[in-house]
Each structure stands twice: as C-alpha cells, then as structure tokens.
Amino acid sequence: METGKPLRLGVIGCGFFAQNHLSAWKEIEGVDLVAVCDVDPPKAQRAASSFAVPRLYTDAQDMFSKEHLDFVDIVTLPPSHRPLVQLAANNGVGVICQKPIAWTLEDAQAMVEACRRAQVPFMVHENFRWQTPMRELKRVIDSGAIGRPFFGRISWRTGHDLFAAQPWLRETPRFIVIEVAIHLLDLARFLFGDPQTVFCHTVRVNPSICGEDVATIVLTMDGSTCVVDCSSATHNEPENFPQTLVTIEGSQGTAYLGADYQLQIMHSGSLKVQTVAIPAHAWAIAPWHVVQDSVFNIQRHWVECMQHGRTPETSGEDNLRVLELVLGAYESAENNMVVRLV
Ligand SMILES: NC(=O)c1ccc[n+]([C@@H]2O[C@H](COP(=O)([O-])OP(=O)(O)OC[C@H]3O[C@@H](n4cnc5c(N)ncnc54)[C@H](O)[C@@H]3O)[C@@H](O)[C@H]2O)c1
C-alpha cells in the first residue's frame, strides 16, 4: 500500500446499522469511500446518493472486479459474513466484518484462516469496547486507582422496541446473547481478561420472537467474577437505552458507570464523580450518540492500524474468543451447567 494516499473503501450492506458506518467513514480522514454494494438496489442507490459515493453495485463480486479497493466493510446479516469475507480475502482486500463474526465456530475459523492465508488484515466491528465511557473505565483500572478488580457487573436492560428498526431480529433462532450480550462479553474480556468458565440462564418473555430475550451470565476469571445481564424485555423508568451500566469492585476501590454516563470512583475513602463527555459528531443523534461515537472510534482505529501495519484490537483471531464465549453461554443455558472454556 502506498503511504500518504487515502485508503479506498467499499461498504457491503447498506441497511439499518450501515448508516452509522457510512456516516463515520465520511468523517474519518485518510479514507475514500469509492463504492457501496447492496443486493437490494434501492438501498444501494439511497446510500450512494446520501453519502455522495461515486459508484454502486448490487453484487459484491462485480464490485471487486471493477474497483481497486484497499478494504471492504461488511454490514450484512451473519449468514452472509463467511462467503463475503472469503470473497474479500480471495480478492486480496482487507476486511472489516460486523458482529457476530458468524453463527458457528467452524465458519468463524474458516474466515480467519482465509484472511491469514491471503495475508489481508481482518477486524470484527466489535464496537462496545470503543464507547468513550468504556475507554475511561479501562483507563481507571489500568491506573491502579481501584486496585485489583475482583468483581464486575455489566448490565444492559431495556424495553426499547429493537424490532421496529431490525425486524429480522424477530426471526433469528438465537437472539439476545449472540446479538446484544456478545458486546458485553467482549467488554468483560476488555476489562477483566479472558474468562475460564461461563454459566448462563436464558428466558424468552416476548412471545412473538423466536429467540431468547433475557440472559444472565456468570463468568469466572483468574481471581475475579463478572456478571453480565442483558434484557430487551425490561420495563424501565427512566429508559436508559442504549446505555451499558458497569460496576467494577477492586481491592482498593470501586468504579461505577451509572445512567447518563455518570462515573463514580471511590478509593482511599474519597468519592470522585464525573460525567463522561461523549465526543460530538454532526450526524450523531441522542440517545444513539454513544454507539455512533464508538463506530467512529473503531473505524478510525482500523485506519490507523492499516496505515501503520498494526493488528486491530478486535482482530478476527481475537474475536474467536468472543464467539467461543457466546456459544459456551448457549451450551450452558441448554444443559443448565457450567461450561469450561479452553
Ligand atoms: N454493533 C452494533 O451496535 C450493531 C447494531 C445493529 C446491528 N449490528 C449488526 O449489523 C449487521 C447488519 O444488521 P442490520 O440490522 O443493519 O441489518 P439490515 O437487514 O438492516 O441490513 C443488512 C443489509 O445487507 C444487505 N445484504 C444482505 N446480503 C448481502 C450481500 N450478499 N451483498 C450485499 N448486500 C447484502 C441487505 O439487503 C440489507 O440492506 C448484523 O450483523 C448486526 O448484528 C450491529
């Protein structure tokens, strides 16, 4: 790759969440969004005109044949992730893929292997750890202010109608763990390290969906325990959607990220309270702004990694651990047992 030249990018999948990716790409320096692709022609057309993208495609192979791309950003549904990532690898193009990387470990491993063999960089768009309050929490832990963490709770509970914008979530056989708690499981790894065991209990409250919509998960790490709880069936007042609340208890103090990004740090008998400011983006809209900012942050991280030949934090290989955790949680829920992770 020639240095100093903008990286040429194509986005594959121009549906609901891709709007955030597209907005962020237009804001990030060093990239040139040259093409969009969606099998649904009006969606490709709408994305091209809204984001001033010069060329549009309805077939990914056609886009790879006609464009000279440095990387693609895949924002389609999980079953299409493997063939599209393999197509990118076969075309020698770097690839970002939305979470979940895949529904099976076999598919995910094949994707990682295809990119390794083609020597193209591969990142999973696992954005929650890139939320500004989560970076701040990590900074607090790493500063030693609360000592050695021994307990965590990572909580995401809402009554917000997720199905209005993403009707496909009603039909998906597995829902809250693989679609939403997946982010919290990666956050647990980010804040506490890789778990050794997982126990999960799931419930389906909403009778009109196929999958589970409530999950309570207990993770054990070396010297710490973390509870991950996630629900889209919760009656909340006030409604905190789409906020994640986090408690971290350490040997010297406690950090608590509460509603509206209020961060309390208690250590050495003193309490410090601050509101974490979410960086503003012209296209971001509350209450989604914390997520939209994280999309910007992870995509900028990818560009920096490509420019400097670094491995992204949430590389495909790293993300295999997240999928193992998700699948371990389902195995635990189905068999009512603790699952040991390798
Ligand atoms: N990180 C987050 O916070 C977050 C939030 C929402 C969704 N997501 C993820 O984003 C992905 C997309 O979800 P969504 O709700 O935006 O879905 P969506 O159905 O709204 O959009 C998917 C788009 O991909 C297109 N598509 C499907 N197959 C294609 C192919 N082979 N080539 C080109 N286009 C193709 C569809 O026509 C559709 O427009 C999922 O993996 C989902 O889990 C992540």
The ligand as an SDF file (V2000), in Angstrom:
LIG
                    3D

 44 48  0  0  0  0  0  0  0  0999 V2000
  -22.5970   -3.0470   16.6710 N   0  0  0  0  0  0  0  0  0  0  0  0
  -23.8680   -2.7310   16.8240 C   0  0  0  0  0  0  0  0  0  0  0  0
  -24.1760   -1.9850   17.7350 O   0  0  0  0  0  0  0  0  0  0  0  0
  -24.8950   -3.2670   15.8470 C   0  0  0  0  0  0  0  0  0  0  0  0
  -26.2150   -2.7640   15.8600 C   0  0  0  0  0  0  0  0  0  0  0  0
  -27.1080   -3.2660   14.9140 C   0  0  0  0  0  0  0  0  0  0  0  0
  -26.7300   -4.2510   14.0150 C   0  0  0  0  0  0  0  0  0  0  0  0
  -25.4560   -4.7370   14.0630 N   0  0  0  0  0  0  0  0  0  0  0  0
  -25.0240   -5.8110   13.1210 C   0  0  0  0  0  0  0  0  0  0  0  0
  -25.0070   -5.2800   11.8060 O   0  0  0  0  0  0  0  0  0  0  0  0
  -25.3030   -6.2940   10.8600 C   0  0  0  0  0  0  0  0  0  0  0  0
  -26.4390   -5.7970    9.9650 C   0  0  0  0  0  0  0  0  0  0  0  0
  -27.6160   -5.6160   10.7370 O   0  0  0  0  0  0  0  0  0  0  0  0
  -28.7890   -4.6100   10.2460 P   0  0  0  0  0  0  0  0  0  0  0  0
  -29.8050   -4.5870   11.3340 O   0  0  0  0  0  0  0  0  0  0  0  0
  -28.1890   -3.3560    9.7550 O   0  0  0  0  0  0  0  0  0  0  0  0
  -29.3820   -5.4590    9.0250 O   0  0  0  0  0  0  0  0  0  0  0  0
  -30.2260   -4.9390    7.7660 P   0  0  0  0  0  0  0  0  0  0  0  0
  -31.0490   -6.0910    7.3210 O   0  0  0  0  0  0  0  0  0  0  0  0
  -30.9190   -3.6540    8.0740 O   0  0  0  0  0  0  0  0  0  0  0  0
  -29.0910   -4.6130    6.6830 O   0  0  0  0  0  0  0  0  0  0  0  0
  -28.3850   -5.6300    6.0110 C   0  0  0  0  0  0  0  0  0  0  0  0
  -28.2500   -5.2070    4.5510 C   0  0  0  0  0  0  0  0  0  0  0  0
  -27.3710   -6.1300    3.8960 O   0  0  0  0  0  0  0  0  0  0  0  0
  -27.8810   -6.3570    2.5810 C   0  0  0  0  0  0  0  0  0  0  0  0
  -27.2940   -7.6250    2.1020 N   0  0  0  0  0  0  0  0  0  0  0  0
  -27.5800   -8.8780    2.5150 C   0  0  0  0  0  0  0  0  0  0  0  0
  -26.7900   -9.7720    1.8780 N   0  0  0  0  0  0  0  0  0  0  0  0
  -25.9780   -9.0600    1.0540 C   0  0  0  0  0  0  0  0  0  0  0  0
  -24.9300   -9.4120    0.1620 C   0  0  0  0  0  0  0  0  0  0  0  0
  -24.5800  -10.6890   -0.0370 N   0  0  0  0  0  0  0  0  0  0  0  0
  -24.3170   -8.4230   -0.5290 N   0  0  0  0  0  0  0  0  0  0  0  0
  -24.6760   -7.1240   -0.3530 C   0  0  0  0  0  0  0  0  0  0  0  0
  -25.6770   -6.7290    0.4910 N   0  0  0  0  0  0  0  0  0  0  0  0
  -26.3010   -7.6860    1.1920 C   0  0  0  0  0  0  0  0  0  0  0  0
  -29.3870   -6.3690    2.7590 C   0  0  0  0  0  0  0  0  0  0  0  0
  -30.0750   -6.1290    1.5430 O   0  0  0  0  0  0  0  0  0  0  0  0
  -29.5730   -5.2320    3.7800 C   0  0  0  0  0  0  0  0  0  0  0  0
  -29.7590   -3.9740    3.1530 O   0  0  0  0  0  0  0  0  0  0  0  0
  -25.6580   -7.5510   11.6820 C   0  0  0  0  0  0  0  0  0  0  0  0
  -24.5410   -8.4090   11.7130 O   0  0  0  0  0  0  0  0  0  0  0  0
  -25.9620   -6.9990   13.0610 C   0  0  0  0  0  0  0  0  0  0  0  0
  -25.6660   -7.9120   14.1030 O   0  0  0  0  0  0  0  0  0  0  0  0
  -24.5330   -4.2530   14.9400 C   0  0  0  0  0  0  0  0  0  0  0  0
  1  2  1  0
  2  3  2  0
  2  4  1  0
  4  5  1  0
  4 44  2  0
  5  6  2  0
  6  7  1  0
  7  8  2  0
  8  9  1  0
  8 44  1  0
  9 10  1  0
  9 42  1  0
 10 11  1  0
 11 12  1  0
 11 40  1  0
 12 13  1  0
 13 14  1  0
 14 15  2  0
 14 16  1  0
 14 17  1  0
 17 18  1  0
 18 19  2  0
 18 20  1  0
 18 21  1  0
 21 22  1  0
 22 23  1  0
 23 24  1  0
 23 38  1  0
 24 25  1  0
 25 26  1  0
 25 36  1  0
 26 27  1  0
 26 35  1  0
 27 28  2  0
 28 29  1  0
 29 30  1  0
 29 35  2  0
 30 31  1  0
 30 32  2  0
 32 33  1  0
 33 34  2  0
 34 35  1  0
 36 37  1  0
 36 38  1  0
 38 39  1  0
 40 41  1  0
 40 42  1  0
 42 43  1  0
M  CHG  2   8   1  16  -1
M  END
$$$$
